[in-house]
């Protein structure tokens, strides 16, 4: 039997799924279609954000492979700038869609390898088929939040963005004045009168264009401060008024000493408010705080944490671990850290605080799920 005849016999009459992989960009989407392993992918291109054309190409692929209109369609694309709107669009059209973590896609390990959108979409298509055949580790699938869950994360993320912009603006002002030999003490509090009254070492004032720039930069800082205050007021009102489950979790975390409104809001909004964890390993893994040992032959070493999870949660967890040591000295977690890393050097303590952050995240998850306090921890009311 010829190769052509074998393929024709293999993919006629028994195909139950149409697979589609998408490589997204801002101008063009690359599509790859197949009905199983060993078949050459059908490649197509559509203009970016053209949903109607995308659905039309799916129907054309069904006809090309002689599939019924009701055949199961399974597609995937990499998580990135386009977010989850395409997933919702395809799901509404009755298409199964997976959003894939791009870091989990296998690539050739050669020093020089061919890189093109066409090759990428074919590789992603093959791994999608492997994943559907039962090899679940072929791809890491991202859990897609609902529009409401995604919207609840906006205030905390906007706060982080505004704080970074405020820091950059303040640093620009300090840098401009440092270039004139002037050093300002923090916190920075400029007004137009203070800018006019600044004097250089020779007694002269600032140049007019520099004054104008400093005034505009300070107006930008004032605007950012007003935006930050407005968002924080809205968050406080929401905590007082709403009785939603995620708000109740924020209040529950704030009962613990060392846990404030900012950290509890981020942990619930990014982590505990909408994700269903089965065990503590999943909590540590999603935060990127799990170890990554290297054990091959006679070579054994620790490569550090994976950093493969939510970086916002990972950052706040480490800050919260330092706060926990200060405010929860009698807790079992604090005693464990002091016994193991208390007499160590600065570098060892930094390594130990990461381990404490992972243990603390797991303890907080159990506190929210079961109500069991971390061993030895104290509540603010009791304090």
Buried (B, 14 or more C-beta within 10 A) or exposed (E): EEEEEEEEEBBEEEBEBBBBBBBBEEEEBBBBBBBBEEBEBBBBBBEEBEEEBBBEBBEEBBEBBEBEEEBBBBBBBBBEEBEBEBBBBBEEEEBBBBBBEEEBBEEEEEEEEEEEBBBBBBBBBBBBBBBBEEEEEBBBBBEBBEEEBBEBBEBBEEBBEBEEBBEEBBEBBBEBBEEBEBEBEEEBEBEEEEBEEBEEEEEEEBEEEBBEBBBEBBEBBEBBEEBBEEBBEEBEEBBEEEEEEBBBBBEBBBBBBBBBBBBBBBBBBBBBBBBEBEEBEBBBBBBBBBEEEEEEEEEEEEEEBBEBBBEBBBBBBBBBBBBBBEBBBEBBBBBBBEEBBEEEEEEEBEBBBBBBBBBBBBBBBBBBEEEEBBEEBBEEEEE
